[in-house]
């Protein structure tokens, strides 16, 4: 019971809004914080795509190198 109360206080202090089911609501669209967070999410998605591409390229090149060694 005390943990729930503490969670509610922290949630309120952080400005986290929830609906009647307890689902977290997104921040208002017009706020500067919301724009900043959307920008950060976009940048992080771009970075993840780059990391995924690097990982796939390394896996493919490693597989080619292994095949080359087997064929020798």
Secondary structure, DSSP 8 states (H G I E B T S, - for coil): -HHHHHHHHHHHHHT-EE-TTS-EE---TTSHHHHHHHHHHHHHHHHHHHHHHHHHHHHHHHHHHHHHHHT-
